[in-house]
Amino acid sequence: MGGRFLKWPLWLYGAALYHASSNQFANAQANDTSWQKYVRAPASNIVKPKAILDEYTSGQVVNAESLVTGGNTTVLTRQGADAAVPTVVLDFGQNVVGLLEINFASSTNVSDGFPGLKLSFSESLEFLTDRSDFTRSDNAGQGSGNPPKITSGTDQIAVKNEPFTWLNQWGCEFGSQVCSDGLHGFRYVKIELDALPDDAPYTSSYGEVAVNSVSLQWSGYLGTPDSYTGWFECSDEDLTQWWFDGAYTTEMCTDVFHDNDTEPRGAASASLLGKWVLHDGAKRDRDPYMGDLAVAALTSYLTHDIPEAARNVMEDLAQHQRDDGWIPPASINNYALPLFDYPLWWVACSWDHVMYTGNLSYISAYYPTLLSVLDTYYAAHTDAATSLLARPSGYGDYAFIPRDGSAAYYSALYVLALHRAADLADLVSAPSDAARWRDRAATISAGVLANLWDADAGAFFDRAGYSAHAQDGNSLAVLAGIATGNYSASALAYLEAATARPYGHAFYDAGGEELGVGYSDRAYPFVTYFEAAARFGSGLADSAVALLRSTYGNMAAGDPGVTMWEGVGANGSKYEGAFTSLAHAWSTGVTPLLTTYVLGVRPLKPGFREWTVEPLPSADLTWAKGEVPTPYGPLAVQWERSGDDGHLVLTVVPPPGTNGTMVVPVSQESLSAWADDGTRLDGEVVDGSVVFRIEGGREYIVR
């Protein structure tokens, strides 16, 4: 190393000083439970409501609070048509998912039929009405072989006279009458003593119903503190909480695949039944979609030891590959939903799976699938004149955007997938494939720059001949290495200037209105992940963290809180009204972003056999710490700003059997690194940073 990094005398960094700092860190990491207070999951699979919303209680209701506190029976009574409908609204405190269970003490009839209860579920109070914000039946009955539409928006119960326990399973009590929709994702549930006219003579709107308790049988992955294999904390409590909120949102969407609580539009799949999967959303579109895993799987890998939830999805979709190489995006529509971009996400997510889990047998088994995706399907959809991908007519993408043709997003994603595929080819000793794909990536990159760069705006057009510039194409162009240097800086500056909203960045600038009304005000947290990653990777940590704060701050401040929305509309609204999924795993990018860039941990070889730790914090963060799970054990990291100059003090405890680098800015006045036995390490200056190469199984500190 250069002499200016040797200014601090050796005696100052002897073994005594090292052990006073690093061993203190190691002991603190081993016993640190401060992060556990941020965990959102319920303590058990039986979840109780947290409150009665008194302002919604009406009619003759006795002991409503007992549904929360217990101890007494809650009684709802209605004697005739002139009486108000007895109504109670339960608040579970945050979004939950599963099957509602009600234990009834008794009921009394005052007319024909059992007293009926009507249940309306909602993720937010804004859409809590006399029907659920979404029921499975809202998407049912829309095709041959699909299950029928059995409810009109509420779940119904015929309350028997004797004690019994009702579980909200999908189906009907009497033929096609008195029906319930089954699983729900919700925060609030409205309970009314009422009946549907179509359910006569089995239920009545009158009588008396006595309820002992209401609870939820949790259906998702139960992410209690003892299940966490990785964690994160930093000096900003909001960012820390959002990291765990992302984990909780993904837990809600991680579930065993069952026909009766899955997307009804032809998504039932014998090959997925009984397997853990990562669903699209908790309440709606409950089907494992490939593109979602680009974010959701990373959140899962970094928080819990359940890699099969992502792997099962990727394997199942690979096994349904068409002869032309196309991979379906999900099991919906009997594996036939025509999306153009999702086979590329299968390639990119396969790289993630191998790198984060070390599962080399996966890529060995599905390497032929990879070849067919890239060399058959997308090779057939490349414009020979421009080298750009051209989306065929009749196909959509992740947001069903009406943009047939050569969008920057498709080609940028293709380049990213080709680079990742080349890495995988190296792992299976296929150098000719790796070289061919890297050459192709270079050709397509040149095509994107030549055909889609808008020199006036300093950003990539969404498509040639249109005025729009899109967040997805510009962000992925940076991540894929198409836009570097001045191109990268310009594109990211343009996005900030043209798309910034108080609730994040819109996924189109003003030109997006030519594609759809409201496009320039709509934000997708899914796409925001890629823009934030591009900002971190381009040295723009301050703007990346600011983007996280606006995006996730808006969702955290809004009802239902905690969980992350599928999309955001004008003025920070739910972009599709009541239909909007407010617990969507593809929107949890804050979790992998904070671990990857603020904590600074990335895998360089499968399963973190080789890794790098390079914190990229914003200027207003003063410390961060956490653990990243690897097949070899946890990789623990802590950094803090020290001294008047705010230089980073970085401590790393990597697991045995691994090796990697600690990377810190070269701008720090003096740098030294020490192992736990007091041995001083030499570093080297690389691309404006100092790099220390270290082996696992020891503790290291850089200051």
Buried (B, 14 or more C-beta within 10 A) or exposed (E): BEEEBBEEEEEEBEEEBBBEBBEEBBEBBEEBEEBEEBBBBBEEEEBBBEBBBEEBBEBBBBBBBBBBEEEEBBBBBBEEEEBEBBBBBBBBBBBBBBBBBBBBBBBBBBBEBBBBBBBBBBBBBBBBEEBBBBBBBBBBEEEEEBBEBBBEBBBBBBBBEEEEEBEBEBBBBEEEBBBBBBBBBBBBBBBBBBBBEEBBEBBBBBBBBBBBBBBBBBBBBBBEBEBBBBBBBBBBEBBBBBBBBBBBBBBBBBBBBBBBBBBBBBBBBEBBEEBBBBBBBBBBBBBBBBBBBBBBBBBBBBBBBBBBBBBBBBBBBBEBBBEEBBBBBBBBBBBEBBBBBBBBBBBBBBBBBBBBBBBBEBBEEBBEBBBBBBBBBBEEBBBEEBBBBBBEEEBBBBBEBEBBBBBBBBBBBBBBBBBBBBBBBEBEEBEEBBEBBBEBBBEBBEBBBEBBBBEEBBBBBBBBEBBBBBBBBBBBBBBBBBBEEEBBBBBBBBBBEBBBBEBBBBBBBBBBBBBBEBBBBBBBBBBBBBBBBBBBBBBBBBBBBBBBBBBBBBBBEBBBBBBBBBBBBBEBBBBBEBBBBBBBBBBBBBBBBBBBBBBBBBBEBBBBBBBBBBBBBBEEBBBBBBBBBBBBBBBBBBBBBEEEEEBBBBBBBBBEBBBBBBBBBBEBEEBBBBBBEBEEBEBEEEEEBBBBEBEBBBBBBBB
